[in-house]
Amino acid sequence: MGYECDLLDSIPFWITEYPQTAVVFHRLGIDVACEGITLQTACEKANLNPQQVLAELKAVLK
């Protein structure tokens, strides 16, 4: 399955487009009601490596 989301997309966009990613956000403690901040920003606020989080999200989409 292809995906089009990346680090510059908002968390709500990720969840709307790919609901199965919500489990990753919850497991990592990323606030899914984050007022539309980007994945990049959410990762930085949570002190997470954005590339690692993106890889985990992509793995869920396979």
Order of alpha helices (4+ residues) and beta strands (2+ residues): alpha-alpha-alpha-alpha
